[in-house]
Amino acid sequence: MHDGSSLLDLTNKTAVVIGGTSGIGLALARGLAQAGANVAPTGRRAEQVRNAAAEVVALGRRSIAQTCDVTDNSSIERFLQSVCAEFGSVQILVNCAGRTKRMPTLEFPELEWDAILETNLKELGGLPPCSDDT
């Protein structure tokens, strides 16, 4: 069975994977690194971010380990600044951020529902480029 990695060459590219610390996002972060990209996987939980970044590094690529909460614009800005400082530019952006809570619908608190919608449906607002020439 062919793993597909030789079909896609992302050498010298930088990828940001929002929600890249578990599930589909982590699988995509691994795949991008296997294809040659430097990858900055991020999410809200610091330990998972560190583990995901370590997996990228173990695949021979560069990474950074910094949390990011997509519901907090200042968090997004700090993350973008760190990524730009480390890599210069970003060619690939993957948004896999997601949040859920399992409980009976009639017992679901409105604040929890709002937090899920904020994470899962709110647009990242068009992340600005690292520089004017990207």
C-alpha positions in Angstrom: 0.0 0.0 0.0 1.3 3.4 -0.9 1.4 6.0 1.9 1.2 9.0 -0.4 4.1 10.9 1.1 6.1 10.9 -2.1 3.2 12.3 -4.0 3.3 15.6 -2.2 6.5 17.6 -1.6 6.1 20.4 1.0 9.8 20.9 1.6 10.5 24.5 2.7 6.8 25.2 3.3 5.3 26.1 6.7 2.0 24.8 7.9 -0.2 26.0 10.8 -2.7 23.5 12.0 -5.2 25.1 14.4 -6.7 22.2 16.4 -3.7 20.1 15.4 -3.1 18.4 18.7 -5.6 15.5 18.5 -7.9 13.6 16.1 -8.0 14.7 12.5 -5.9 17.8 13.1 -3.0 15.8 14.6 -3.3 13.3 11.7 -3.0 16.2 9.3 -0.1 17.8 11.2 1.8 14.4 11.0 1.0 14.1 7.3 2.2 17.6 6.5 5.4 16.9 8.4 5.9 13.6 6.5 5.5 15.5 3.3 8.3 17.8 4.3 6.6 20.8 5.8 7.6 22.5 9.0 4.4 22.4 11.1 3.1 24.5 14.0 0.2 22.4 15.5 -1.7 24.3 18.1 -4.7 24.1 20.4 -5.8 25.2 23.9 -4.1 22.5 26.0 -0.4 23.0 26.6 0.6 19.4 27.1 -1.1 18.3 23.9 0.6 21.2 22.0 4.0 20.1 23.3 3.4 16.5 22.4 2.2 17.4 18.8 5.2 19.7 18.2 7.5 16.9 19.5 6.0 14.5 17.0 6.7 17.0 14.2 10.3 17.3 15.4 10.7 13.6 15.6 9.8 13.4 11.9 12.8 15.7 11.2 10.9 18.9 10.8 10.8 22.2 12.7 8.0 23.2 14.9 7.0 25.4 17.8 4.9 24.5 20.9 2.6 27.4 21.7 -1.1 27.3 22.7 -3.7 29.2 20.9 -7.4 29.7 21.6 -9.4 30.6 18.5 -12.0 32.3 20.6 -9.4 34.9 21.9 -8.1 37.3 19.2 -5.1 38.2 21.4 -4.2 34.6 21.6 -4.4 34.2 17.8 -2.2 37.4 17.4 0.5 36.1 19.8 0.5 32.7 18.1 0.8 34.3 14.6 3.7 36.6 15.8 5.5 33.5 17.2 5.0 31.5 14.0 6.2 34.4 11.8 9.2 35.0 14.0 10.2 31.3 13.8 9.4 30.6 10.2 9.1 33.9 8.4 5.9 33.0 6.5 3.1 30.5 6.4 2.0 28.9 3.2 -0.6 26.4 4.6 -3.3 27.1 7.1 -5.5 24.2 8.3 -8.4 24.9 10.7 -9.5 21.8 12.6 -10.4 23.5 15.9 -13.4 21.9 17.4 -15.2 21.6 20.8 -18.0 19.5 22.1 -19.7 18.4 25.2 -21.9 15.3 25.5 -25.0 15.8 27.7 -28.8 15.7 27.3 -30.0 18.6 25.2 -32.5 19.9 27.7 -29.8 20.1 30.3 -27.3 21.9 28.1 -26.2 25.2 29.7 -26.4 28.2 27.3 -22.8 29.3 28.2 -21.5 25.8 27.1 -23.5 26.0 23.9 -22.1 29.5 23.2 -18.6 28.3 23.8 -19.0 25.4 21.3 -20.5 27.8 18.6 -17.7 30.3 19.2 -15.0 27.6 18.7 -16.6 25.5 15.9 -18.4 28.1 13.8 -16.7 31.5 14.3 -14.3 32.4 11.5 -10.7 33.1 12.3 -11.2 36.5 10.8 -8.7 36.1 8.0 -5.3 35.8 9.6 -3.0 38.5 8.4 0.1 37.5 6.5 3.5 37.5 8.4 4.7 40.2 6.1 3.5 42.3 3.1 5.3 40.0 0.6 3.7 36.7 1.7 
